[in-house]
Amino acid sequence: IPLTSRQECSYVTSALNSDCSRRAQVMVTHSWGNSFNDLLAAVVSDAFGECSFRMAAQLLEDDCFFLSEILSKSSRLDDTYWICAFAV
């Protein structure tokens, strides 16, 4: 059950979102036949401008803290993605 079920709205427009509403910069589609980890790795790889998601997938498995630090230092944590799998 989404956090916003009582408000009947998307998270981005809800009172739970302390940031302002923003349009997504990138739209991502997802096949349920693929792993969720690969989806996240693909998004992270896009943020870094990488053409392969192997490194991001490995970091998600082994060292999420380090990955978060890299994203933060490269100012990529505020990038916005619309992942249609979450809109189902």
Biopython code that builds the backbone (N, CA, C, O; Angstrom):
import numpy as np
from Bio.PDB.StructureBuilder import StructureBuilder

atoms = [
    (1, "ILE", "N", (0.860, -1.172, 0.000)),
    (1, "ILE", "CA", (0.000, 0.000, 0.000)),
    (1, "ILE", "C", (0.901, 1.227, 0.000)),
    (1, "ILE", "O", (1.757, 1.368, 0.873)),
    (2, "PRO", "N", (0.719, 2.094, -0.946)),
    (2, "PRO", "CA", (1.583, 3.276, -1.006)),
    (2, "PRO", "C", (1.396, 4.189, 0.210)),
    (2, "PRO", "O", (0.328, 4.226, 0.821)),
    (3, "LEU", "N", (2.442, 4.910, 0.537)),
    (3, "LEU", "CA", (2.373, 5.870, 1.640)),
    (3, "LEU", "C", (1.311, 6.938, 1.404)),
    (3, "LEU", "O", (0.817, 7.549, 2.352)),
    (4, "THR", "N", (0.964, 7.161, 0.149)),
    (4, "THR", "CA", (0.038, 8.242, -0.190)),
    (4, "THR", "C", (-1.399, 7.761, -0.410)),
    (4, "THR", "O", (-2.215, 8.505, -0.953)),
    (5, "SER", "N", (-1.721, 6.539, 0.000)),
    (5, "SER", "CA", (-3.059, 6.000, -0.278)),
    (5, "SER", "C", (-4.163, 6.839, 0.357)),
    (5, "SER", "O", (-5.225, 7.002, -0.244)),
    (6, "ARG", "N", (-3.944, 7.366, 1.538)),
    (6, "ARG", "CA", (-4.974, 8.199, 2.187)),
    (6, "ARG", "C", (-5.159, 9.527, 1.469)),
    (6, "ARG", "O", (-6.269, 10.055, 1.403)),
    (7, "GLN", "N", (-4.086, 10.058, 0.939)),
    (7, "GLN", "CA", (-4.159, 11.339, 0.229)),
    (7, "GLN", "C", (-4.622, 11.171, -1.210)),
    (7, "GLN", "O", (-5.026, 12.139, -1.853)),
    (8, "GLU", "N", (-4.565, 9.940, -1.716)),
    (8, "GLU", "CA", (-4.953, 9.618, -3.089)),
    (8, "GLU", "C", (-4.242, 10.510, -4.110)),
    (8, "GLU", "O", (-4.869, 11.142, -4.959)),
    (9, "CYS", "N", (-2.915, 10.537, -3.996)),
    (9, "CYS", "CA", (-2.110, 11.322, -4.928)),
    (9, "CYS", "C", (-0.740, 10.664, -5.056)),
    (9, "CYS", "O", (-0.419, 9.723, -4.330)),
    (10, "SER", "N", (0.051, 11.165, -5.976)),
    (10, "SER", "CA", (1.408, 10.643, -6.134)),
    (10, "SER", "C", (2.291, 11.164, -5.001)),
    (10, "SER", "O", (1.969, 12.165, -4.361)),
    (11, "TYR", "N", (3.394, 10.482, -4.764)),
    (11, "TYR", "CA", (4.316, 10.903, -3.711)),
    (11, "TYR", "C", (4.828, 12.313, -3.963)),
    (11, "TYR", "O", (4.904, 13.128, -3.044)),
    (12, "VAL", "N", (5.175, 12.593, -5.202)),
    (12, "VAL", "CA", (5.790, 13.888, -5.520)),
    (12, "VAL", "C", (4.859, 15.062, -5.204)),
    (12, "VAL", "O", (5.339, 16.156, -4.906)),
    (13, "THR", "N", (3.556, 14.860, -5.263)),
    (13, "THR", "CA", (2.618, 15.939, -4.966)),
    (13, "THR", "C", (2.059, 15.857, -3.551)),
    (13, "THR", "O", (1.209, 16.665, -3.176)),
    (14, "SER", "N", (2.517, 14.905, -2.771)),
    (14, "SER", "CA", (1.973, 14.702, -1.427)),
    (14, "SER", "C", (2.667, 15.577, -0.392)),
    (14, "SER", "O", (3.712, 16.175, -0.650)),
    (15, "ALA", "N", (2.060, 15.633, 0.773)),
    (15, "ALA", "CA", (2.652, 16.357, 1.894)),
    (15, "ALA", "C", (3.884, 15.634, 2.434)),
    (15, "ALA", "O", (4.680, 16.229, 3.160)),
    (16, "LEU", "N", (4.048, 14.358, 2.088)),
    (16, "LEU", "CA", (5.203, 13.590, 2.541)),
    (16, "LEU", "C", (6.496, 14.032, 1.865)),
    (16, "LEU", "O", (7.583, 13.836, 2.408)),
    (17, "ASN", "N", (6.379, 14.622, 0.694)),
    (17, "ASN", "CA", (7.539, 15.063, -0.069)),
    (17, "ASN", "C", (7.962, 16.435, 0.444)),
    (17, "ASN", "O", (7.271, 17.425, 0.205)),
    (18, "SER", "N", (9.091, 16.503, 1.144)),
    (18, "SER", "CA", (9.557, 17.778, 1.685)),
    (18, "SER", "C", (10.211, 18.652, 0.617)),
    (18, "SER", "O", (10.363, 19.859, 0.806)),
    (19, "ASP", "N", (10.595, 18.046, -0.497)),
    (19, "ASP", "CA", (11.134, 18.817, -1.610)),
    (19, "ASP", "C", (9.973, 19.325, -2.454)),
    (19, "ASP", "O", (8.836, 18.882, -2.294)),
    (20, "CYS", "N", (10.263, 20.241, -3.336)),
    (20, "CYS", "CA", (9.209, 20.721, -4.224)),
    (20, "CYS", "C", (8.966, 19.696, -5.340)),
    (20, "CYS", "O", (9.821, 18.857, -5.625)),
    (21, "SER", "N", (7.802, 19.778, -5.954)),
    (21, "SER", "CA", (7.493, 18.895, -7.083)),
    (21, "SER", "C", (8.443, 19.196, -8.232)),
    (21, "SER", "O", (8.775, 20.353, -8.490)),
    (22, "ARG", "N", (8.875, 18.148, -8.919)),
    (22, "ARG", "CA", (9.751, 18.311, -10.076)),
    (22, "ARG", "C", (9.335, 17.339, -11.153)),
    (22, "ARG", "O", (8.860, 16.241, -10.863)),
    (23, "ARG", "N", (9.508, 17.736, -12.378)),
    (23, "ARG", "CA", (9.290, 16.820, -13.490)),
    (23, "ARG", "C", (10.491, 15.895, -13.596)),
    (23, "ARG", "O", (11.629, 16.287, -13.337)),
    (24, "ALA", "N", (10.209, 14.666, -13.980)),
    (24, "ALA", "CA", (11.295, 13.713, -14.176)),
    (24, "ALA", "C", (12.150, 14.136, -15.362)),
    (24, "ALA", "O", (11.643, 14.655, -16.355)),
    (25, "GLN", "N", (13.437, 13.909, -15.247)),
    (25, "GLN", "CA", (14.365, 14.204, -16.329)),
    (25, "GLN", "C", (14.458, 13.030, -17.295)),
    (25, "GLN", "O", (14.743, 13.208, -18.479)),
    (26, "VAL", "N", (14.215, 11.830, -16.779)),
    (26, "VAL", "CA", (14.338, 10.606, -17.565)),
    (26, "VAL", "C", (13.167, 9.689, -17.239)),
    (26, "VAL", "O", (12.788, 9.546, -16.077)),
    (27, "MET", "N", (12.597, 9.068, -18.268)),
    (27, "MET", "CA", (11.542, 8.079, -18.070)),
    (27, "MET", "C", (12.139, 6.708, -18.293)),
    (27, "MET", "O", (12.785, 6.465, -19.312)),
    (28, "VAL", "N", (11.925, 5.805, -17.340)),
    (28, "VAL", "CA", (12.499, 4.466, -17.394)),
    (28, "VAL", "C", (11.360, 3.460, -17.424)),
    (28, "VAL", "O", (10.418, 3.562, -16.638)),
    (29, "THR", "N", (11.441, 2.504, -18.311)),
    (29, "THR", "CA", (10.470, 1.422, -18.323)),
    (29, "THR", "C", (11.144, 0.156, -17.825)),
    (29, "THR", "O", (12.367, 0.030, -17.894)),
    (30, "HIS", "N", (10.363, -0.769, -17.330)),
    (30, "HIS", "CA", (10.910, -1.947, -16.671)),
    (30, "HIS", "C", (10.129, -3.179, -17.072)),
    (30, "HIS", "O", (8.900, -3.154, -17.137)),
    (31, "SER", "N", (10.828, -4.231, -17.333)),
    (31, "SER", "CA", (10.196, -5.521, -17.609)),
    (31, "SER", "C", (10.231, -6.341, -16.333)),
    (31, "SER", "O", (11.281, -6.462, -15.702)),
    (32, "TRP", "N", (9.094, -6.907, -15.946)),
    (32, "TRP", "CA", (9.050, -7.706, -14.723)),
    (32, "TRP", "C", (9.855, -8.991, -14.861)),
    (32, "TRP", "O", (10.066, -9.695, -13.873)),
    (33, "GLY", "N", (10.307, -9.306, -16.066)),
    (33, "GLY", "CA", (11.173, -10.465, -16.258)),
    (33, "GLY", "C", (12.607, -10.198, -15.845)),
    (33, "GLY", "O", (13.398, -11.131, -15.708)),
    (34, "ASN", "N", (12.952, -8.933, -15.644)),
    (34, "ASN", "CA", (14.304, -8.555, -15.218)),
    (34, "ASN", "C", (14.329, -8.342, -13.710)),
    (34, "ASN", "O", (13.289, -8.137, -13.083)),
    (35, "SER", "N", (15.516, -8.390, -13.142)),
    (35, "SER", "CA", (15.627, -8.200, -11.698)),
    (35, "SER", "C", (15.526, -6.716, -11.339)),
    (35, "SER", "O", (15.894, -5.836, -12.118)),
    (36, "PHE", "N", (15.014, -6.475, -10.137)),
    (36, "PHE", "CA", (14.903, -5.106, -9.644)),
    (36, "PHE", "C", (16.288, -4.497, -9.462)),
    (36, "PHE", "O", (16.475, -3.305, -9.707)),
    (37, "ASN", "N", (17.254, -5.295, -9.037)),
    (37, "ASN", "CA", (18.628, -4.813, -8.883)),
    (37, "ASN", "C", (19.182, -4.299, -10.213)),
    (37, "ASN", "O", (19.873, -3.280, -10.247)),
    (38, "ASP", "N", (18.879, -5.004, -11.310)),
    (38, "ASP", "CA", (19.341, -4.550, -12.627)),
    (38, "ASP", "C", (18.676, -3.228, -13.016)),
    (38, "ASP", "O", (19.310, -2.377, -13.640)),
    (39, "LEU", "N", (17.407, -3.053, -12.652)),
    (39, "LEU", "CA", (16.723, -1.783, -12.915)),
    (39, "LEU", "C", (17.436, -0.646, -12.190)),
    (39, "LEU", "O", (17.746, 0.381, -12.794)),
    (40, "LEU", "N", (17.695, -0.826, -10.905)),
    (40, "LEU", "CA", (18.395, 0.208, -10.137)),
    (40, "LEU", "C", (19.789, 0.459, -10.692)),
    (40, "LEU", "O", (20.226, 1.607, -10.780)),
    (41, "ALA", "N", (20.481, -0.597, -11.063)),
    (41, "ALA", "CA", (21.821, -0.448, -11.621)),
    (41, "ALA", "C", (21.790, 0.325, -12.936)),
    (41, "ALA", "O", (22.687, 1.123, -13.208)),
    (42, "ALA", "N", (20.773, 0.095, -13.744)),
    (42, "ALA", "CA", (20.641, 0.829, -15.011)),
    (42, "ALA", "C", (20.403, 2.315, -14.761)),
    (42, "ALA", "O", (20.953, 3.160, -15.466)),
    (43, "VAL", "N", (19.592, 2.632, -13.767)),
    (43, "VAL", "CA", (19.327, 4.041, -13.432)),
    (43, "VAL", "C", (20.606, 4.704, -12.923)),
    (43, "VAL", "O", (20.937, 5.816, -13.336)),
    (44, "VAL", "N", (21.318, 4.030, -12.035)),
    (44, "VAL", "CA", (22.568, 4.573, -11.508)),
    (44, "VAL", "C", (23.579, 4.754, -12.640)),
    (44, "VAL", "O", (24.269, 5.772, -12.697)),
    (45, "SER", "N", (23.668, 3.790, -13.524)),
    (45, "SER", "CA", (24.595, 3.885, -14.657)),
    (45, "SER", "C", (24.253, 5.056, -15.554)),
    (45, "SER", "O", (25.145, 5.745, -16.050)),
    (46, "ASP", "N", (22.963, 5.287, -15.768)),
    (46, "ASP", "CA", (22.549, 6.443, -16.568)),
    (46, "ASP", "C", (22.984, 7.742, -15.892)),
    (46, "ASP", "O", (23.460, 8.663, -16.556)),
    (47, "ALA", "N", (22.822, 7.812, -14.586)),
    (47, "ALA", "CA", (23.227, 9.021, -13.856)),
    (47, "ALA", "C", (24.718, 9.291, -14.022)),
    (47, "ALA", "O", (25.139, 10.446, -14.072)),
    (48, "PHE", "N", (25.515, 8.233, -14.108)),
    (48, "PHE", "CA", (26.954, 8.375, -14.297)),
    (48, "PHE", "C", (27.361, 8.506, -15.759)),
    (48, "PHE", "O", (28.521, 8.796, -16.052)),
    (49, "GLY", "N", (26.416, 8.293, -16.688)),
    (49, "GLY", "CA", (26.743, 8.345, -18.103)),
    (49, "GLY", "C", (27.459, 7.104, -18.588)),
    (49, "GLY", "O", (28.142, 7.142, -19.611)),
    (50, "GLU", "N", (27.316, 6.010, -17.874)),
    (50, "GLU", "CA", (27.946, 4.740, -18.240)),
    (50, "GLU", "C", (27.069, 3.988, -19.236)),
    (50, "GLU", "O", (25.844, 4.095, -19.176)),
    (51, "CYS", "N", (27.667, 3.238, -20.141)),
    (51, "CYS", "CA", (26.901, 2.468, -21.119)),
    (51, "CYS", "C", (26.623, 1.047, -20.648)),
    (51, "CYS", "O", (25.838, 0.336, -21.275)),
    (52, "SER", "N", (27.245, 0.624, -19.569)),
    (52, "SER", "CA", (27.025, -0.707, -18.991)),
    (52, "SER", "C", (26.647, -0.547, -17.526)),
    (52, "SER", "O", (27.107, 0.377, -16.856)),
    (53, "PHE", "N", (25.808, -1.451, -17.033)),
    (53, "PHE", "CA", (25.408, -1.337, -15.632)),
    (53, "PHE", "C", (26.095, -2.356, -14.723)),
    (53, "PHE", "O", (25.685, -2.528, -13.575)),
    (54, "ARG", "N", (27.125, -3.030, -15.215)),
    (54, "ARG", "CA", (27.815, -4.043, -14.407)),
    (54, "ARG", "C", (28.450, -3.471, -13.137)),
    (54, "ARG", "O", (28.296, -4.028, -12.050)),
    (55, "MET", "N", (29.160, -2.362, -13.286)),
    (55, "MET", "CA", (29.815, -1.764, -12.124)),
    (55, "MET", "C", (28.780, -1.328, -11.086)),
    (55, "MET", "O", (28.947, -1.591, -9.896)),
    (56, "ALA", "N", (27.724, -0.669, -11.529)),
    (56, "ALA", "CA", (26.683, -0.214, -10.603)),
    (56, "ALA", "C", (26.003, -1.394, -9.932)),
    (56, "ALA", "O", (25.716, -1.338, -8.736)),
    (57, "ALA", "N", (25.739, -2.459, -10.674)),
    (57, "ALA", "CA", (25.114, -3.649, -10.098)),
    (57, "ALA", "C", (26.010, -4.260, -9.027)),
    (57, "ALA", "O", (25.528, -4.692, -7.979)),
    (58, "GLN", "N", (27.308, -4.294, -9.290)),
    (58, "GLN", "CA", (28.245, -4.847, -8.313)),
    (58, "GLN", "C", (28.294, -3.980, -7.065)),
    (58, "GLN", "O", (28.318, -4.501, -5.950)),
    (59, "LEU", "N", (28.310, -2.660, -7.241)),
    (59, "LEU", "CA", (28.326, -1.767, -6.084)),
    (59, "LEU", "C", (27.028, -1.864, -5.278)),
    (59, "LEU", "O", (27.056, -1.772, -4.051)),
    (60, "LEU", "N", (25.904, -2.047, -5.949)),
    (60, "LEU", "CA", (24.634, -2.233, -5.233)),
    (60, "LEU", "C", (24.679, -3.488, -4.370)),
    (60, "LEU", "O", (24.116, -3.522, -3.276)),
    (61, "GLU", "N", (25.345, -4.505, -4.868)),
    (61, "GLU", "CA", (25.464, -5.762, -4.114)),
    (61, "GLU", "C", (26.476, -5.652, -2.975)),
    (61, "GLU", "O", (26.238, -6.156, -1.877)),
    (62, "ASP", "N", (27.609, -4.989, -3.238)),
    (62, "ASP", "CA", (28.734, -5.034, -2.312)),
    (62, "ASP", "C", (28.883, -3.829, -1.389)),
    (62, "ASP", "O", (29.294, -3.978, -0.239)),
    (63, "ASP", "N", (28.551, -2.628, -1.885)),
    (63, "ASP", "CA", (28.860, -1.430, -1.095)),
    (63, "ASP", "C", (27.932, -0.266, -1.450)),
    (63, "ASP", "O", (28.334, 0.673, -2.136)),
    (64, "CYS", "N", (26.703, -0.340, -0.979)),
    (64, "CYS", "CA", (25.724, 0.724, -1.254)),
    (64, "CYS", "C", (26.158, 2.057, -0.667)),
    (64, "CYS", "O", (25.892, 3.108, -1.250)),
    (65, "PHE", "N", (26.822, 2.025, 0.479)),
    (65, "PHE", "CA", (27.281, 3.267, 1.104)),
    (65, "PHE", "C", (28.267, 3.988, 0.195)),
    (65, "PHE", "O", (28.154, 5.197, -0.007)),
    (66, "PHE", "N", (29.225, 3.263, -0.350)),
    (66, "PHE", "CA", (30.212, 3.853, -1.258)),
    (66, "PHE", "C", (29.522, 4.406, -2.504)),
    (66, "PHE", "O", (29.853, 5.496, -2.971)),
    (67, "LEU", "N", (28.569, 3.656, -3.035)),
    (67, "LEU", "CA", (27.820, 4.108, -4.206)),
    (67, "LEU", "C", (27.074, 5.404, -3.896)),
    (67, "LEU", "O", (27.069, 6.326, -4.711)),
    (68, "SER", "N", (26.452, 5.477, -2.739)),
    (68, "SER", "CA", (25.755, 6.695, -2.326)),
    (68, "SER", "C", (26.712, 7.878, -2.213)),
    (68, "SER", "O", (26.374, 8.995, -2.605)),
    (69, "GLU", "N", (27.903, 7.634, -1.678)),
    (69, "GLU", "CA", (28.911, 8.699, -1.578)),
    (69, "GLU", "C", (29.311, 9.214, -2.959)),
    (69, "GLU", "O", (29.417, 10.422, -3.171)),
    (70, "ILE", "N", (29.531, 8.295, -3.890)),
    (70, "ILE", "CA", (29.912, 8.686, -5.249)),
    (70, "ILE", "C", (28.806, 9.525, -5.888)),
    (70, "ILE", "O", (29.075, 10.564, -6.491)),
    (71, "LEU", "N", (27.566, 9.068, -5.750)),
    (71, "LEU", "CA", (26.443, 9.814, -6.317)),
    (71, "LEU", "C", (26.333, 11.193, -5.689)),
    (71, "LEU", "O", (26.075, 12.177, -6.382)),
    (72, "SER", "N", (26.526, 11.266, -4.398)),
    (72, "SER", "CA", (26.455, 12.553, -3.701)),
    (72, "SER", "C", (27.560, 13.500, -4.154)),
    (72, "SER", "O", (27.302, 14.668, -4.444)),
    (73, "LYS", "N", (28.781, 12.999, -4.215)),
    (73, "LYS", "CA", (29.916, 13.841, -4.603)),
    (73, "LYS", "C", (29.823, 14.306, -6.050)),
    (73, "LYS", "O", (30.373, 15.348, -6.408)),
    (74, "SER", "N", (29.129, 13.536, -6.879)),
    (74, "SER", "CA", (28.984, 13.940, -8.281)),
    (74, "SER", "C", (27.684, 14.728, -8.507)),
    (74, "SER", "O", (27.302, 14.999, -9.646)),
    (75, "SER", "N", (27.015, 15.088, -7.410)),
    (75, "SER", "CA", (25.771, 15.874, -7.462)),
    (75, "SER", "C", (24.684, 15.201, -8.296)),
    (75, "SER", "O", (23.946, 15.877, -9.013)),
    (76, "ARG", "N", (24.581, 13.884, -8.208)),
    (76, "ARG", "CA", (23.585, 13.152, -8.990)),
    (76, "ARG", "C", (22.401, 12.682, -8.145)),
    (76, "ARG", "O", (21.455, 12.118, -8.694)),
    (77, "LEU", "N", (22.424, 12.893, -6.839)),
    (77, "LEU", "CA", (21.340, 12.410, -5.982)),
    (77, "LEU", "C", (20.027, 13.166, -6.194)),
    (77, "LEU", "O", (18.964, 12.678, -5.808)),
    (78, "ASP", "N", (20.091, 14.338, -6.797)),
    (78, "ASP", "CA", (18.870, 15.108, -7.052)),
    (78, "ASP", "C", (18.307, 14.893, -8.445)),
    (78, "ASP", "O", (17.299, 15.504, -8.800)),
    (79, "ASP", "N", (18.936, 14.036, -9.245)),
    (79, "ASP", "CA", (18.376, 13.707, -10.561)),
    (79, "ASP", "C", (17.029, 13.013, -10.355)),
    (79, "ASP", "O", (16.854, 12.248, -9.406)),
    (80, "THR", "N", (16.090, 13.284, -11.244)),
    (80, "THR", "CA", (14.761, 12.692, -11.093)),
    (80, "THR", "C", (14.474, 11.742, -12.243)),
    (80, "THR", "O", (14.689, 12.066, -13.411)),
    (81, "TYR", "N", (13.987, 10.572, -11.889)),
    (81, "TYR", "CA", (13.630, 9.522, -12.849)),
    (81, "TYR", "C", (12.198, 9.106, -12.594)),
    (81, "TYR", "O", (11.784, 8.966, -11.443)),
    (82, "TRP", "N", (11.438, 8.907, -13.658)),
    (82, "TRP", "CA", (10.114, 8.324, -13.575)),
    (82, "TRP", "C", (10.274, 6.854, -13.936)),
    (82, "TRP", "O", (10.627, 6.526, -15.069)),
    (83, "ILE", "N", (10.018, 5.977, -12.987)),
    (83, "ILE", "CA", (10.128, 4.540, -13.243)),
    (83, "ILE", "C", (8.711, 3.994, -13.339)),
    (83, "ILE", "O", (7.995, 3.904, -12.342)),
    (84, "CYS", "N", (8.326, 3.636, -14.539)),
    (84, "CYS", "CA", (6.927, 3.262, -14.770)),
    (84, "CYS", "C", (6.527, 2.009, -14.010)),
    (84, "CYS", "O", (5.333, 1.790, -13.805)),
    (85, "ALA", "N", (7.461, 1.183, -13.585)),
    (85, "ALA", "CA", (7.127, -0.010, -12.803)),
    (85, "ALA", "C", (6.463, 0.365, -11.490)),
    (85, "ALA", "O", (5.646, -0.398, -10.975)),
    (86, "PHE", "N", (6.795, 1.519, -10.942)),
    (86, "PHE", "CA", (6.203, 1.962, -9.691)),
    (86, "PHE", "C", (4.828, 2.584, -9.897)),
    (86, "PHE", "O", (4.107, 2.831, -8.930)),
    (87, "ALA", "N", (4.466, 2.835, -11.135)),
    (87, "ALA", "CA", (3.191, 3.490, -11.434)),
    (87, "ALA", "C", (2.086, 2.481, -11.706)),
    (87, "ALA", "O", (0.952, 2.868, -11.991)),
    (88, "VAL", "N", (2.400, 1.194, -11.623)),
    (88, "VAL", "CA", (1.414, 0.161, -11.924)),
    (88, "VAL", "C", (0.429, 0.034, -10.789)),
    (88, "VAL", "O", (-0.485, -0.789, -10.853)),
]
sb = StructureBuilder()
sb.init_structure("model")
sb.init_model(0)
sb.init_chain("A")
sb.init_seg("    ")
for serial, (resi, resn, name, xyz) in enumerate(atoms, 1):
    if name == "N":
        sb.init_residue(resn, " ", resi, " ")
    sb.init_atom(name, np.array(xyz, "f"), 0.0, 1.0, " ", f" {name:<3s}", serial, name[0])
structure = sb.get_structure()
